[in-house]
Amino acid sequence: MTPSLISSMDQPKEFVVNATAERPYRSGPNPLHGMLLAGAFPLFLGAALSDYAYSTSYNIQWQTFSSWLIAGGLVFSGLALICALIGIFRPAASRGLSIAYFVLLLVTWILGFIDALIHARDAWAMMPSGMVLSIVVTVLSFAAIWIGFTSRKTGGHS
């Protein structure tokens, strides 16, 4: 063996271990927020469809079913609204979009509440304003889901 090779073998080897871990990049809301947000849309959609069924069949059960679906949609969207409010105060690059998203959810919840009050009327008295408002709330709920899942970036590095 050559002297340079022997001297390099006698030296202790140093290993450098990188102890830092990158935070995973996550797109969209956290899982609980996403579940609450996505859960409101089918309930509002079901309410709009049951309003349509009531307008064509005059069966009072469809109106009652629609009222319950709206109440469930209000619970889900109300909890998603609380999550969105918390999301405004978290550090994020898209603060303006978070505020717009919160306002959209707030308008959806307020119109859904008004829709619930209209559906509390006696039978046919809720038509056609109840059905129109159910459709508007369904479209707003879909828009909130669209913004919530596609445009909001949270966590990690850009």
C-alpha positions as CSV (number, residue, x, y, z in Angstrom):
1,M,0.0,0.0,0.0
2,T,1.1,3.5,-0.7
3,P,1.8,5.8,2.3
4,S,-1.0,8.2,1.3
5,L,-3.5,5.4,1.2
6,I,-2.4,4.1,4.6
7,S,-2.6,7.5,6.2
8,S,-6.1,8.1,4.8
9,M,-7.3,4.8,6.1
10,D,-6.1,5.6,9.6
11,Q,-8.2,8.8,9.8
12,P,-11.6,8.5,11.3
13,K,-14.5,8.9,8.9
14,E,-16.9,11.7,9.6
15,F,-20.5,11.4,8.5
16,V,-22.7,14.4,8.1
17,V,-26.3,13.7,8.8
18,N,-28.9,16.3,7.8
19,A,-31.2,16.4,10.8
20,T,-33.7,18.9,9.4
21,A,-36.9,17.7,7.7
22,E,-38.8,19.7,5.2
23,R,-42.4,20.4,6.1
24,P,-44.6,18.6,3.6
25,Y,-46.4,20.9,1.2
26,R,-50.2,20.8,1.6
27,S,-52.7,22.3,-0.7
28,G,-56.2,23.2,0.5
29,P,-57.8,23.2,3.9
30,N,-57.0,20.8,6.7
31,P,-58.8,17.5,6.6
32,L,-61.5,18.4,9.1
33,H,-62.2,21.7,7.4
34,G,-62.4,20.0,4.0
35,M,-64.8,17.4,5.3
36,L,-67.1,20.0,6.8
37,L,-66.9,22.2,3.6
38,A,-67.6,19.3,1.3
39,G,-70.4,18.0,3.5
40,A,-72.5,21.1,3.2
41,F,-72.8,21.0,-0.6
42,P,-74.7,17.6,-1.0
43,L,-77.1,18.7,1.7
44,F,-77.9,22.0,0.0
45,L,-78.1,20.3,-3.3
46,G,-80.5,17.7,-1.9
47,A,-82.6,20.6,-0.5
48,A,-82.8,22.2,-3.9
49,L,-83.8,18.9,-5.5
50,S,-86.4,18.1,-2.9
51,D,-87.8,21.6,-3.5
52,Y,-88.2,20.8,-7.1
53,A,-89.9,17.5,-6.2
54,Y,-92.3,19.4,-4.0
55,S,-93.1,21.9,-6.7
56,T,-94.0,19.0,-9.1
57,S,-95.8,16.6,-6.7
58,Y,-97.3,18.9,-4.0
59,N,-96.4,16.2,-1.5
60,I,-95.7,18.0,1.9
61,Q,-93.1,15.4,2.8
62,W,-90.6,16.9,0.2
63,Q,-90.9,20.3,1.9
64,T,-90.2,18.8,5.3
65,F,-87.3,16.8,3.9
66,S,-85.9,20.0,2.3
67,S,-86.1,21.8,5.7
68,W,-84.0,19.1,7.4
69,L,-81.5,19.1,4.6
70,I,-81.0,22.8,4.9
71,A,-80.6,22.5,8.7
72,G,-77.9,19.9,8.1
73,G,-76.2,22.1,5.5
74,L,-76.2,25.0,7.9
75,V,-74.5,22.9,10.6
76,F,-71.8,21.8,8.2
77,S,-71.3,25.2,6.6
78,G,-71.3,26.9,10.0
79,L,-68.5,24.7,11.3
80,A,-66.6,25.2,8.1
81,L,-67.2,29.0,8.6
82,I,-65.5,28.7,12.0
83,C,-62.5,26.9,10.4
84,A,-62.3,29.6,7.7
85,L,-62.3,32.3,10.4
86,I,-59.4,30.6,12.2
87,G,-57.7,30.3,8.8
88,I,-57.7,34.0,8.3
89,F,-55.5,34.5,11.3
90,R,-53.0,31.8,10.3
91,P,-49.9,33.0,8.5
92,A,-50.4,32.5,4.8
93,A,-49.3,34.1,1.6
94,S,-52.9,34.4,0.2
95,R,-54.5,36.5,3.0
96,G,-56.9,38.3,0.6
97,L,-58.1,35.0,-0.8
98,S,-58.8,33.7,2.7
99,I,-60.9,36.7,3.5
100,A,-62.8,36.4,0.2
101,Y,-63.4,32.7,1.0
102,F,-64.6,33.5,4.5
103,V,-67.0,36.2,3.2
104,L,-68.3,33.7,0.6
105,L,-69.0,31.1,3.3
106,L,-70.6,33.8,5.5
107,V,-72.9,34.8,2.6
108,T,-73.7,31.2,2.0
109,W,-74.6,30.6,5.6
110,I,-76.7,33.8,5.9
111,L,-78.7,33.0,2.8
112,G,-79.1,29.4,4.0
113,F,-80.5,30.6,7.3
114,I,-82.9,32.8,5.4
115,D,-83.8,29.8,3.3
116,A,-84.5,27.8,6.4
117,L,-86.8,30.5,7.7
118,I,-88.6,30.6,4.3
119,H,-89.0,26.8,4.5
120,A,-90.6,27.2,7.9
121,R,-93.6,28.7,6.3
122,D,-96.8,26.8,5.8
123,A,-96.7,24.4,2.9
124,W,-97.1,26.2,-0.5
125,A,-96.3,29.6,1.0
126,M,-92.6,28.8,0.7
127,M,-92.8,28.5,-3.1
128,P,-91.2,29.7,-5.3
129,S,-88.9,31.8,-3.2
130,G,-87.8,28.8,-1.2
131,M,-86.7,26.9,-4.3
132,V,-84.9,29.8,-5.9
133,L,-83.1,30.5,-2.6
134,S,-82.1,26.9,-2.3
135,I,-80.6,26.9,-5.8
136,V,-78.7,30.1,-5.0
137,V,-77.3,28.6,-1.7
138,T,-76.3,25.5,-3.6
139,V,-74.4,27.5,-6.2
140,L,-72.7,29.6,-3.5
141,S,-71.8,26.4,-1.6
142,F,-70.2,24.9,-4.7
143,A,-68.3,28.2,-5.3
144,A,-67.0,28.0,-1.7
145,I,-65.8,24.4,-2.2
146,W,-64.2,25.4,-5.5
147,I,-62.2,28.3,-3.9
148,G,-61.5,26.3,-0.7
149,F,-60.0,23.3,-2.4
150,T,-58.3,24.7,-5.4
151,S,-56.9,28.2,-4.6
152,R,-55.9,28.2,-1.0
153,K,-52.4,27.0,-0.3
154,T,-51.4,26.3,3.3
155,G,-48.3,24.9,4.9
156,G,-45.0,24.1,3.5
157,H,-42.9,26.2,1.1
158,S,-44.2,27.6,-2.2
